[in-house]
Amino acid sequence: MSGFWLVDTLIILLALAVVLGVITLHLLIFREYQKGDQLHHSRISDLQRLVEMELERSRHYSGQVDFLAQQKDKTQDQLDLIKLQVEAIKKGEK
């Protein structure tokens, strides 16, 4: 009888060891999942910051392009006016 009791106790201990092992593995997997999730969220927030910086940079360059286009138009108008004045002076000399 004592042999059966020992076998039953060993089976129960092995079953508990297996259950504790499975629980430990689940906890380790869950911890790794959380670390990966935090890393993922960190990367997403970094990418969002980069996108915002790029948008701000693009807005800045867009403003500069608009300014340069206006300057070009003003300069072209002034050049056209100077050409007309030169033509008028040439016609006046003849």
VOVEXSE-24351 format. One record per residue (C-alpha): x, y, z; chain. Coordinates in Angstrom, 3 decimals, padded with zeros to 6 digits, always signed. Example, Ala and Ser with C-alpha at 12.3 -4.5 7.8 and 13.67 -1.06 7.14 Angstrom:
2
{east = +012.300; north = -004.500; up = +007.800; cadena = A}
{east = +013.670; north = -001.060; up = +007.140; cadena = A}
//
This chain:
94
{east = +000.000; north = +000.000; up = +000.000; cadena = A}
{east = +002.784; north = +002.445; up = +000.804; cadena = A}
{east = +004.152; north = +002.003; up = -002.732; cadena = A}
{east = +000.888; north = +003.195; up = -004.259; cadena = A}
{east = +000.834; north = +006.169; up = -001.952; cadena = A}
{east = +004.361; north = +007.104; up = -003.073; cadena = A}
{east = +003.436; north = +006.733; up = -006.748; cadena = A}
{east = +000.294; north = +008.825; up = -006.271; cadena = A}
{east = +002.304; north = +011.522; up = -004.491; cadena = A}
{east = +004.929; north = +011.551; up = -007.255; cadena = A}
{east = +002.249; north = +011.813; up = -009.935; cadena = A}
{east = +000.628; north = +014.727; up = -008.100; cadena = A}
{east = +004.004; north = +016.444; up = -007.666; cadena = A}
{east = +004.837; north = +015.951; up = -011.352; cadena = A}
{east = +001.412; north = +017.294; up = -012.350; cadena = A}
{east = +001.944; north = +020.354; up = -010.131; cadena = A}
{east = +005.418; north = +020.836; up = -011.608; cadena = A}
{east = +003.959; north = +020.717; up = -015.120; cadena = A}
{east = +001.192; north = +023.187; up = -014.216; cadena = A}
{east = +003.700; north = +025.545; up = -012.575; cadena = A}
{east = +005.973; north = +025.231; up = -015.614; cadena = A}
{east = +003.111; north = +026.082; up = -017.972; cadena = A}
{east = +002.105; north = +029.059; up = -015.804; cadena = A}
{east = +005.719; north = +030.261; up = -015.702; cadena = A}
{east = +006.023; north = +029.978; up = -019.481; cadena = A}
{east = +002.773; north = +031.901; up = -019.964; cadena = A}
{east = +004.019; north = +034.661; up = -017.661; cadena = A}
{east = +007.326; north = +034.861; up = -019.523; cadena = A}
{east = +005.566; north = +034.982; up = -022.884; cadena = A}
{east = +003.180; north = +037.672; up = -021.616; cadena = A}
{east = +006.115; north = +039.734; up = -020.314; cadena = A}
{east = +007.880; north = +039.502; up = -023.670; cadena = A}
{east = +004.659; north = +040.472; up = -025.425; cadena = A}
{east = +004.387; north = +043.570; up = -023.225; cadena = A}
{east = +008.000; north = +044.529; up = -023.940; cadena = A}
{east = +007.405; north = +044.119; up = -027.664; cadena = A}
{east = +004.191; north = +046.116; up = -027.445; cadena = A}
{east = +005.934; north = +048.945; up = -025.596; cadena = A}
{east = +008.722; north = +048.934; up = -028.169; cadena = A}
{east = +006.139; north = +049.014; up = -030.952; cadena = A}
{east = +004.340; north = +051.994; up = -029.380; cadena = A}
{east = +007.663; north = +053.750; up = -028.869; cadena = A}
{east = +008.560; north = +053.273; up = -032.536; cadena = A}
{east = +005.144; north = +054.517; up = -033.616; cadena = A}
{east = +005.467; north = +057.662; up = -031.493; cadena = A}
{east = +008.989; north = +058.238; up = -032.881; cadena = A}
{east = +007.661; north = +057.884; up = -036.422; cadena = A}
{east = +004.822; north = +060.292; up = -035.646; cadena = A}
{east = +007.338; north = +062.841; up = -034.367; cadena = A}
{east = +009.410; north = +062.387; up = -037.535; cadena = A}
{east = +006.325; north = +062.894; up = -039.690; cadena = A}
{east = +005.448; north = +066.084; up = -037.803; cadena = A}
{east = +009.009; north = +067.367; up = -038.194; cadena = A}
{east = +008.950; north = +066.577; up = -041.910; cadena = A}
{east = +005.595; north = +068.314; up = -042.344; cadena = A}
{east = +006.906; north = +071.391; up = -040.545; cadena = A}
{east = +010.027; north = +071.374; up = -042.708; cadena = A}
{east = +007.911; north = +071.020; up = -045.835; cadena = A}
{east = +005.700; north = +073.925; up = -044.751; cadena = A}
{east = +008.803; north = +076.022; up = -044.191; cadena = A}
{east = +010.171; north = +075.198; up = -047.646; cadena = A}
{east = +006.764; north = +075.764; up = -049.186; cadena = A}
{east = +006.704; north = +079.232; up = -047.658; cadena = A}
{east = +010.169; north = +079.919; up = -049.042; cadena = A}
{east = +009.134; north = +078.709; up = -052.492; cadena = A}
{east = +006.087; north = +080.993; up = -052.417; cadena = A}
{east = +008.266; north = +083.922; up = -051.345; cadena = A}
{east = +010.778; north = +083.210; up = -054.119; cadena = A}
{east = +007.989; north = +082.933; up = -056.686; cadena = A}
{east = +006.670; north = +086.342; up = -055.620; cadena = A}
{east = +010.163; north = +087.809; up = -055.787; cadena = A}
{east = +010.605; north = +086.322; up = -059.254; cadena = A}
{east = +007.333; north = +087.842; up = -060.440; cadena = A}
{east = +008.263; north = +091.270; up = -059.024; cadena = A}
{east = +011.701; north = +091.096; up = -060.578; cadena = A}
{east = +010.235; north = +090.078; up = -063.929; cadena = A}
{east = +007.781; north = +092.989; up = -063.771; cadena = A}
{east = +010.653; north = +095.368; up = -063.019; cadena = A}
{east = +012.698; north = +093.914; up = -065.898; cadena = A}
{east = +009.756; north = +094.325; up = -068.266; cadena = A}
{east = +009.373; north = +097.922; up = -067.142; cadena = A}
{east = +013.094; north = +098.576; up = -067.663; cadena = A}
{east = +012.913; north = +097.046; up = -071.169; cadena = A}
{east = +009.985; north = +099.300; up = -072.021; cadena = A}
{east = +011.892; north = +102.320; up = -070.720; cadena = A}
{east = +014.970; north = +101.373; up = -072.749; cadena = A}
{east = +012.837; north = +100.956; up = -075.865; cadena = A}
{east = +011.202; north = +104.320; up = -075.222; cadena = A}
{east = +014.598; north = +105.970; up = -074.794; cadena = A}
{east = +015.843; north = +104.357; up = -078.047; cadena = A}
{east = +012.730; north = +105.580; up = -079.905; cadena = A}
{east = +013.206; north = +109.031; up = -078.401; cadena = A}
{east = +016.779; north = +109.199; up = -079.666; cadena = A}
{east = +015.773; north = +108.443; up = -083.245; cadena = A}
//
